[in-house]
Amino acid sequence: MLSPVLIASTDDTHRMLVMTVEGPLVDPAHAAALRTVLPAVPPGFSMVVDLSGVGWFSEASLATVRDIAREAAAAGVVLVVVCSDTRRRADLVMADIDTLAPVVEAIEHALPITRLAA
């Protein structure tokens, strides 16, 4: 099974850690890799997960992303999910991820949310 590419970067100016995901996010174990990043989020930083490069989601991987959003909230980490594709963004909303973390269209839309957290 193909696995996604995960790219982590930090933005000190906006005080956020950005995880960019490219490729299919079908296997929940691949989605769970995002969970390992939570403890590495620097204090006072937000975590932005950019899923714009994901070709498709499985129900199981969406459930894992929802669990990660729940864990981020419990850990006090502001999590914002970005997805530029309208259909996949709708999948995220239909999976109730937006009830735990904002789901926005672009990184630029995440910035005001991350500023509130800083």
C-alpha positions in Angstrom: 0.0 0.0 0.0 1.3 3.4 -0.9 2.1 5.6 2.1 1.9 9.4 2.3 4.8 11.7 2.5 4.9 13.8 5.7 6.9 17.0 5.8 7.3 18.9 9.0 8.4 22.5 9.2 8.3 25.2 11.8 7.4 28.9 11.3 8.8 30.9 14.2 7.2 34.1 12.9 3.7 32.7 13.2 4.6 30.3 16.0 3.3 27.2 14.3 4.5 23.7 13.3 3.2 22.7 9.9 2.7 19.1 8.9 2.2 18.8 5.1 0.8 15.5 4.0 1.0 14.4 0.4 -0.4 11.2 -1.2 -3.1 8.8 0.0 -4.2 8.8 3.6 -6.0 5.4 3.6 -4.2 3.3 6.2 -5.0 4.6 9.8 -1.4 3.7 10.8 -0.2 6.3 8.3 -2.6 8.9 9.7 -1.4 7.9 13.2 2.1 9.1 12.3 0.7 12.6 12.8 0.1 11.7 16.5 3.9 11.3 17.1 4.3 15.0 16.2 2.1 16.3 19.1 4.7 16.0 21.8 7.2 17.8 19.6 5.1 20.9 19.2 7.1 23.7 20.9 5.4 25.4 23.8 3.3 28.3 22.6 3.1 27.0 19.0 0.1 25.8 17.1 0.0 22.7 14.9 -1.3 23.1 11.3 -1.9 19.9 9.4 -2.1 20.6 5.7 -4.0 17.8 4.0 -4.3 19.6 0.6 -2.0 17.1 -1.0 -4.0 14.1 0.1 -5.5 12.2 -2.8 -8.2 10.4 -0.8 -9.1 9.4 2.7 -10.5 6.2 4.2 -13.1 6.3 6.9 -10.5 4.7 9.3 -7.9 7.4 8.5 -10.5 10.1 9.1 -11.4 8.6 12.4 -7.7 8.7 13.3 -7.4 12.3 12.3 -10.4 13.0 14.5 -8.8 11.2 17.4 -5.6 13.2 16.9 -7.6 16.5 17.0 -9.2 15.3 20.3 -5.7 14.5 21.7 -4.3 17.9 20.6 -7.2 19.7 22.4 -6.6 17.6 25.5 -2.9 18.5 25.4 -3.6 22.2 25.0 -2.3 22.3 21.4 -4.3 24.4 19.0 -4.7 22.3 15.9 -5.9 23.7 12.5 -6.6 21.4 9.6 -6.1 22.8 6.1 -7.5 21.3 2.9 -7.7 23.3 -0.3 -9.9 20.7 -2.1 -13.6 21.3 -1.5 -14.6 17.7 -1.7 -12.0 16.4 0.7 -12.6 19.3 3.0 -16.3 18.3 3.0 -15.1 14.7 3.9 -13.3 16.2 6.9 -16.4 18.2 8.0 -18.6 15.2 7.5 -16.3 13.2 9.8 -16.9 15.8 12.5 -13.3 16.9 12.6 -14.4 20.5 12.5 -16.1 20.1 15.9 -12.6 19.5 17.4 -10.3 21.7 15.2 -11.0 24.4 12.6 -11.0 23.0 9.0 -9.9 25.8 6.6 -9.2 26.2 2.9 -5.7 27.6 3.0 -2.7 28.2 5.4 -3.5 31.9 5.2 -6.9 31.2 6.8 -5.2 29.3 9.6 -2.9 32.3 10.6 -5.5 34.3 12.5 -6.4 31.1 14.5 -2.8 30.4 15.3 -2.2 34.0 16.3 -5.0 33.7 18.9 -3.2 30.7 20.4 0.2 32.4 20.7 
